[in-house]
Amino acid sequence: MVGLPGRTGDDRISEEQAALRRVATLVARAAAPEEVYAAVTEEAGRVLGANRAAMSRYDPDGMATFVAAWSRTGTAFPVGSRWTIGGRNLLTAVFQTGRAARLDDFTGASGPTAQAREFGVRAGVGVPISVEGRLWGVVVVGSMRGPMPAGTEARLAGFTELAATVIANTQARVELRGFAEEQAALRRVATLVAQAAPPEEVFAAVTEEAGRLLGAHHTTLARYDPDGMATAVGAWGSTGAVFPVGSRWRIGGPNLTTVVFDTGRAARMDDLAGASGPSVKAREFGVRAGVAVPISVEGRLWGVVIVGSTQGPMGAGAEARLAGFTELAGTAIANAQARVELRGFAEEQAALRRVATLVAQAAPPTQVLTAVTGEAGRLLHADYATMNRFEPDGAASVVASWTSTGAVFPAGSRWSFGGQNVNTVVFQTGQAARIDDYADATGPAAEDARAIGLRAGLGVPVSVEGRPWGCIFVASRAAPLPEGTESRLTGFTELAATAIANAEAQAALTTSRARIVATADATRRRIERNLHDGAQQRLVSLALTLRAAQADAAESDGDQVQRLDRIAAGLDDVLDELREIARGLHPAILADGGLRPALKTLARRSAVPVRLDILLDRRLPEPVEIAAYYAVSEALTNIAKHARATTADVQVTASERVLHLSVRDDGRGGADFARGSGLVGLKDRTEALGGQLDLHSRPGAGTTLDITLPLRDPGLAPEAADPRTPKLGS
């Protein structure tokens, strides 16, 4: 055994304790690990009488790295040197057994021991360094004189324990610093999330913070899309991003994107040499390994965060540390989706409110259906929308249409039912229908849809009082419309159905009122004819008979002649009154000559001077002429009775579609519908014919009646009478 001459056991113990104290002092002062490693190696070598000493760390890649070295002669292994673990040497023996080992003869040794032999070292001892129960490294001391003394292993263990302590403390400080850095990074991202920053800003922060924290060189945050692709929505790289934002790649093959997609769990690849897909491009940037963690939103796999390293496998626990960032990304996505859904709900309610206002105001059906179509198209971010009516002849026709850009099918366009298309399916089933790819659709409607570039579309039925009426159709040029579009359209179809039902009810009411007015006019004409042809003629006949009797009696009794004269005069008066009544029921001049001469007659008979301005060059429909005549007659009567006017003006004009009447006076004004039945009757008659009456009568400023009457047959529904107005139903 080799020993140092002239030294007692007590001296050795004192030196050893002093050396351990010096190292312990460094540990207590939290000196840098490199300083402690160097002190442990040197103190151990000196105290144990060795010629050389070294401390090595076992690395995950099967190598050992020298972290400290000492030599009594000044020549030592360079710090940072690396050796493959294997062969016959102390590094390998300790690594394989986890226990102290000795070689009393380096002859035949390999690896670093063989190089030590070149320095003259003949024997040595190695003692493991364990940190928290895990083998971390080894301290080796060697002698140039021969085998190390017995007990060297035990004495060296005191130094390895101090080395383990400083390593554990250093790791704790590193872990604490890493934890603090991780919490700071998470806090910065969480602040963005709490501030409702745009998702793009959060994604950028997640990728950069995660990459820097984990010591990665590239980070990508990707979204899984419904078409089997992944899209980069966040990217960071220490030397530039591998996949810039917006990059897309197909899911499939051996790579981290696919593994996470298939399993829904975190995954790692410590060697990308055999990976495919996006990993090929990552290798071009020097990425050798990576870790990926899924992003889930409300329990559904949404995407993935991938960090890559150019130096080798990512550290253990990288998946768990990365999960904190993916949770924040998931929260940001969920919040953004909630905000989008809330904004969408508010926009939807606003659109429905605008349409509902039109319905409540009894706007014309065409206006309501046009509004429904446009609001639905804009709200659903469609490219095209139409309101289609199902016709009795087996076709669908466009009532209203809207488009964001490009061609549009105009109102009146028609397609026969048949084939596989939205109109036909909705008509046949009475339920909503969608086609996500018009390449497979058939029928005339599908052919026209493809012609204007539509790729996908859907339709929701419109039912009026339980009866199928048509459907609302929305389409996209780019991709299938999102799920739930059908249910969002339902609110619009209900409003459309309400507007149609209201219009049909109004049309039925208007038609009924028009029939009542026409029936009343016909009844008056019949009474007038009966009076003229019956009672009037009989009275005329009796008058003639009476005059003959009066002539026969003239030569005889004078008293009898006087009595007959009185009877004849009374009979003439009755006949005049009867003629006046007959003219009031239905003026013959109106039936014979039309509105112009009839109004001239009214003007001549008026107690108030009337200025007439009649711009008519043709006869008008009989119900319109009758309504106009009675309106002017009632107005002039009211002026004479109540207005205290000196003049009245009557103006009559007619366009192709309407007759306009205006009756003005310079009287005291103050007329009101609530003050008498005459104006109310005029209003009812006007509205019964689909017209409008406006009254302007400020006190002291005279009165003006403006009346507009449509020039069509009031016995028909408005939509049927005017071919330019879309029908409301079939």
Residue pairs with C-beta under 8 A, 6 or more apart in sequence:
1 146
1 147
1 148
1 149
1 150
2 49
2 143
2 145
2 146
2 147
2 148
2 149
3 49
3 149
4 49
12 47
15 47
16 47
16 155
16 158
19 43
19 44
19 46
19 47
19 159
20 43
20 158
20 159
20 162
22 39
22 43
23 36
23 39
23 40
23 43
23 159
23 162
24 162
26 35
26 36
26 39
26 166
27 36
27 162
27 165
27 166
27 169
30 169
30 173
31 166
33 67
33 166
33 167
33 170
34 67
34 68
36 162
36 163
36 166
37 55
37 67
37 68
37 163
37 166
38 68
38 70
40 55
40 68
40 139
40 159
40 160
40 162
40 163
41 53
41 54
41 55
41 68
41 69
41 70
41 139
42 53
42 70
43 159
44 50
44 53
44 139
44 141
44 156
44 159
45 51
45 52
45 53
45 70
45 71
45 72
45 141
46 72
47 155
48 141
48 148
48 149
48 152
48 155
48 156
49 143
49 149
50 72
50 124
50 141
50 142
50 143
50 148
51 71
51 72
51 73
51 120
51 121
51 142
51 143
51 144
51 145
52 69
52 70
52 71
52 72
52 76
52 77
52 116
52 119
52 121
52 141
52 142
52 144
53 69
53 70
53 71
53 139
53 140
53 141
53 142
54 66
54 68
54 69
54 70
54 76
54 77
54 112
54 139
54 140
55 66
55 67
55 68
55 69
55 129
55 137
55 138
55 139
55 140
55 163
56 64
56 65
56 66
56 67
56 83
56 91
56 137
56 138
56 140
57 64
57 65
57 67
57 136
57 137
58 64
58 85
58 95
58 135
58 136
58 137
58 138
59 65
59 82
60 313
61 312
62 84
62 85
63 82
63 83
63 84
63 85
64 82
64 83
64 84
64 85
64 91
64 95
64 112
64 137
64 138
65 80
65 81
65 82
66 77
66 78
66 79
66 80
66 81
66 82
66 83
67 79
67 137
68 79
69 76
69 77
69 78
69 79
70 76
71 119
75 119
77 112
77 115
77 116
81 112
83 91
83 111
83 112
84 111
85 91
85 92
85 95
86 92
86 111
87 109
87 110
87 111
88 103
88 108
88 109
88 110
88 111
88 113
89 103
89 109
89 110
89 111
89 112
89 113
89 114
90 101
90 102
90 103
90 113
90 124
90 125
90 126
90 138
90 140
91 111
91 112
91 113
91 126
91 138
91 140
92 111
93 101
93 103
93 126
94 100
94 101
94 126
94 127
94 128
94 138
95 135
95 138
98 128
98 130
98 135
99 128
100 125
100 126
100 127
100 128
100 153
100 156
100 157
101 125
101 126
102 123
102 124
102 125
102 126
102 147
102 148
102 152
102 153
103 109
103 113
103 123
103 124
104 123
104 146
104 147
104 148
105 122
105 123
105 147
106 113
106 114
106 116
106 117
106 121
106 122
106 123
106 124
106 142
107 117
109 116
109 117
113 121
113 124
116 124
116 142
119 144
120 144
121 142
121 143
121 144
122 142
122 143
122 144
122 145
122 146
123 142
123 143
123 146
123 147
123 148
124 140
124 141
124 142
124 143
124 148
125 140
125 141
125 148
125 152
125 153
125 156
126 138
126 139
126 140
127 138
127 139
127 153
127 156
127 157
127 160
128 135
128 137
128 138
128 160
129 135
129 136
129 137
129 138
129 139
129 160
129 163
129 164
129 167
130 136
130 164
131 164
131 167
131 168
131 171
132 168
136 164
136 167
137 163
139 156
139 159
139 160
139 163
141 148
141 152
141 156
142 148
178 213
181 213
182 213
182 321
182 324
185 209
185 210
185 212
185 213
185 325
186 209
186 324
186 325
186 328
188 205
188 209
189 202
189 205
189 206
189 209
189 325
189 328
190 328
192 201
192 202
192 205
192 332
193 202
193 328
193 331
193 332
193 335
196 335
196 339
197 332
198 336
199 233
199 332
199 333
199 336
200 233
200 234
200 245
202 328
202 329
202 332
203 221
203 233
203 234
203 245
203 329
203 332
204 234
204 235
204 236
206 221
206 234
206 305
206 325
206 326
206 328
206 329
207 219
207 220
207 221
207 234
207 235
207 236
207 305
208 219
208 236
209 325
210 216
210 219
210 305
210 307
210 322
210 325
211 217
211 218
211 219
211 236
211 237
211 238
211 307
213 321
214 291
214 307
214 314
214 315
214 318
214 321
214 322
215 309
215 315
216 307
216 308
216 309
216 314
217 237
217 238
217 239
217 285
217 286
217 287
217 308
217 309
217 310
217 311
218 236
218 237
218 238
218 241
218 242
218 282
218 285
218 287
218 307
218 308
218 310
219 234
219 235
219 236
219 237
219 305
219 306
219 307
219 308
220 232
220 234
220 235
220 241
220 242
220 243
220 278
220 305
220 306
220 308
221 232
221 233
221 234
221 235
221 295
221 303
221 304
221 305
221 306
221 329
222 230
222 231
222 232
222 233
222 243
222 257
222 303
222 304
222 305
222 306
223 230
223 231
223 233
223 302
223 303
224 230
224 251
224 261
224 301
224 302
224 303
224 304
225 231
225 248
228 250
228 251
228 252
229 248
229 249
229 250
229 251
230 248
230 249
230 250
230 251
230 257
230 261
230 278
230 303
230 304
231 246
231 247
231 248
232 243
232 244
232 245
232 246
232 247
232 248
233 245
233 303
234 245
235 241
235 242
235 243
235 244
235 245
235 247
237 285
239 285
240 285
242 278
242 281
242 282
242 285
242 287
242 308
243 249
243 278
243 281
249 257
249 277
249 278
250 277
251 257
251 258
251 261
251 277
252 258
252 277
253 275
253 276
253 277
254 274
254 275
254 276
254 277
254 279
255 269
255 275
255 276
255 277
255 278
255 279
256 267
256 268
256 269
256 275
256 279
256 290
256 291
256 292
256 304
256 306
257 277
257 278
257 292
257 304
257 306
258 277
259 267
259 292
260 266
260 267
260 292
260 293
260 294
260 304
261 301
261 304
264 294
264 296
264 301
265 294
266 291
266 292
266 293
266 294
266 319
266 322
266 323
267 291
267 292
268 289
268 290
268 291
268 292
268 313
268 314
268 318
268 319
269 275
269 279
269 289
269 290
270 289
270 312
270 313
270 314
271 288
271 289
271 313
272 279
272 282
272 283
272 287
272 288
272 289
272 290
272 308
273 283
275 282
275 283
279 287
282 290
282 308
285 310
286 310
287 308
287 309
287 310
288 308
288 309
288 310
288 311
288 312
289 308
289 309
289 312
289 313
289 314
290 306
290 307
290 308
290 309
290 314
291 306
291 307
291 314
291 318
291 319
291 322
292 304
292 305
292 306
292 307
293 304
293 305
293 319
293 322
293 323
293 326
294 301
294 303
294 304
294 326
295 301
295 302
295 303
295 304
295 305
295 326
295 329
295 330
295 333
296 302
296 326
296 330
297 330
297 333
297 334
297 337
298 334
302 330
302 333
303 329
305 322
305 325
305 326
305 329
307 314
307 318
307 322
344 379
347 379
348 379
348 488
348 491
351 375
351 376
351 378
351 379
351 492
352 375
352 491
352 492
352 495
354 371
354 375
355 368
355 371
355 372
355 375
355 492
355 495
356 495
358 367
358 368
358 371
358 499
359 368
359 495
359 498
359 499
359 502
362 502
362 506
363 371
363 499
364 503
364 725
365 499
365 500
365 503
365 726
365 728
366 399
366 400
366 725
366 726
368 495
368 496
368 499
369 387
369 399
369 400
369 496
369 499
369 500
369 726
370 387
370 400
370 402
372 387
372 400
372 472
372 492
372 493
372 495
372 496
372 499
373 385
373 386
373 387
373 400
373 401
373 402
373 472
374 385
374 400
374 402
375 492
376 382
376 385
376 472
376 474
376 489
376 492
377 383
377 384
377 385
377 402
377 403
377 404
377 474
378 402
378 404
379 488
380 474
380 481
380 485
380 488
380 489
382 404
382 474
382 475
382 476
382 481
383 403
383 404
383 405
383 406
383 454
383 475
383 476
383 477
383 478
384 401
384 402
384 403
384 404
384 406
384 408
384 452
384 454
384 457
384 474
384 475
384 476
384 477
385 401
385 402
385 403
385 472
385 473
385 474
385 475
386 398
386 399
386 400
386 401
386 402
386 409
386 472
386 473
387 398
387 399
387 400
387 401
387 462
387 470
387 472
387 473
387 496
388 396
388 397
388 398
388 399
388 423
388 459
388 470
388 471
388 472
388 473
389 396
389 397
389 399
389 469
389 470
389 726
389 727
389 729
389 730
390 396
390 427
390 468
390 469
390 470
390 471
390 730
391 397
391 414
391 730
392 730
394 416
394 417
395 414
395 415
395 416
395 417
396 414
396 415
396 417
396 423
396 427
396 445
396 470
396 471
397 412
397 413
397 414
398 409
398 410
398 411
398 412
398 413
398 414
399 411
399 470
399 726
400 411
401 408
401 409
401 410
401 411
401 413
402 408
406 452
406 453
406 477
407 452
408 452
409 448
409 452
411 726
413 448
415 421
415 423
415 443
415 444
415 445
415 448
416 443
416 444
417 423
417 424
417 427
417 428
417 443
418 424
418 443
418 444
419 441
419 442
419 443
419 444
419 445
419 446
420 435
420 440
420 441
420 442
420 443
420 446
421 435
421 441
421 442
421 443
421 445
421 446
421 449
422 433
422 434
422 435
422 445
422 457
422 458
422 459
422 471
422 473
423 443
423 445
423 459
423 471
423 473
424 443
424 445
425 433
425 459
426 432
426 433
426 459
426 460
426 461
426 471
427 468
427 471
430 461
430 463
430 468
431 461
432 458
432 459
432 460
432 461
432 486
432 489
433 458
433 459
434 456
434 457
434 458
434 459
434 480
434 481
434 485
434 486
435 441
435 446
435 456
435 457
435 458
436 456
436 480
437 455
437 456
437 480
438 446
438 449
438 450
438 454
438 455
438 456
438 457
439 450
441 449
441 450
449 457
449 475
453 477
454 475
454 476
454 477
455 475
455 476
455 477
455 478
455 479
455 480
456 475
456 476
456 479
456 480
456 481
457 473
457 474
457 475
457 476
457 481
458 473
458 474
458 475
458 481
458 485
458 486
458 489
459 471
459 472
459 473
459 474
460 471
460 472
460 486
460 489
460 490
460 493
461 468
461 470
461 471
461 493
462 468
462 469
462 470
462 471
462 472
462 493
462 496
462 497
462 500
463 469
463 493
463 497
464 497
464 500
464 501
464 504
464 729
465 501
467 729
469 497
469 500
469 729
469 730
471 493
472 489
472 492
472 493
472 496
474 481
474 485
474 489
475 481
500 728
500 729
503 719
503 728
504 728
504 729
507 717
507 718
507 719
507 728
508 717
510 687
510 688
510 690
510 717
510 718
511 714
511 715
511 716
511 717
513 684
513 687
513 688
514 623
514 688
514 689
514 690
514 714
514 715
515 714
515 715
516 688
517 623
517 627
517 685
517 688
517 689
517 714
518 623
518 714
518 715
521 586
521 622
521 623
521 626
524 585
524 586
525 585
525 586
525 591
527 585
527 586
528 582
528 585
528 586
528 588
531 578
531 581
531 582
531 585
532 582
535 578
536 575
536 578
536 579
536 582
539 571
539 574
539 575
539 578
540 575
542 571
543 568
543 571
543 572
543 575
546 564
546 567
546 568
546 571
547 568
549 564
550 561
550 564
550 565
550 568
553 560
553 561
553 564
554 561
582 588
586 626
587 598
587 601
587 629
589 597
589 598
589 601
590 597
590 598
590 625
590 626
590 629
594 616
594 619
594 620
594 625
595 614
595 616
595 619
595 620
595 625
595 628
595 629
595 652
596 614
596 616
598 625
598 629
599 612
599 614
599 628
599 629
599 632
599 650
599 652
600 612
600 614
602 610
602 629
602 632
602 633
602 636
603 610
603 612
603 636
603 650
606 636
606 639
606 640
606 648
607 640
608 636
608 639
608 640
608 643
608 645
608 646
608 647
608 648
608 665
609 646
609 647
609 648
610 636
610 647
610 648
610 649
610 650
611 647
611 648
611 649
611 650
612 650
613 649
613 650
613 651
613 652
614 650
614 651
614 652
615 651
615 652
615 653
615 654
616 652
616 653
616 654
618 654
619 625
620 628
620 654
620 659
620 711
621 711
621 712
621 713
621 714
623 689
623 713
623 714
623 715
624 659
624 689
624 709
624 710
624 711
624 714
627 685
627 686
627 689
627 691
627 709
628 652
628 659
628 661
628 707
628 709
630 682
630 685
631 661
631 663
631 682
631 685
631 686
631 693
631 705
631 707
632 650
632 661
632 663
634 678
634 679
634 681
634 682
635 648
635 650
635 663
635 682
635 705
636 648
636 650
636 663
637 678
638 671
638 676
638 678
638 679
639 645
639 648
639 663
639 665
639 667
639 703
642 667
642 671
643 665
643 667
643 668
643 669
643 671
643 702
643 703
644 667
644 668
645 665
645 666
645 667
645 668
645 702
646 666
647 665
647 666
648 663
648 664
648 665
649 662
649 663
649 664
649 665
650 661
650 662
650 663
651 660
651 661
651 662
652 659
652 660
652 661
652 662
653 659
653 660
654 660
654 711
656 711
657 710
657 711
657 722
658 708
658 709
658 710
658 711
659 708
659 709
659 711
660 706
660 707
660 708
661 705
661 706
661 707
661 708
661 709
662 704
662 705
662 706
662 707
663 704
663 705
663 707
664 702
664 703
664 704
664 705
665 702
665 703
666 702
667 702
667 703
668 699
668 700
668 702
669 697
669 698
669 699
669 700
669 701
669 702
669 703
670 697
670 698
670 699
670 700
670 703
671 679
671 695
671 697
671 703
672 679
672 695
672 697
673 679
673 680
673 683
673 695
679 695
682 693
682 705
682 707
683 693
686 692
686 693
686 707
686 708
686 709
687 693
688 714
689 709
689 710
689 714
690 709
690 710
690 712
690 714
690 718
691 707
691 708
691 709
691 710
692 707
692 708
693 705
693 706
693 707
693 708
694 705
694 706
694 707
695 703
695 704
695 705
696 703
696 704
696 706
697 703
697 704
710 718
710 722
712 718
712 721
712 722
713 721
718 725
719 725
719 726
719 727
719 728
720 727
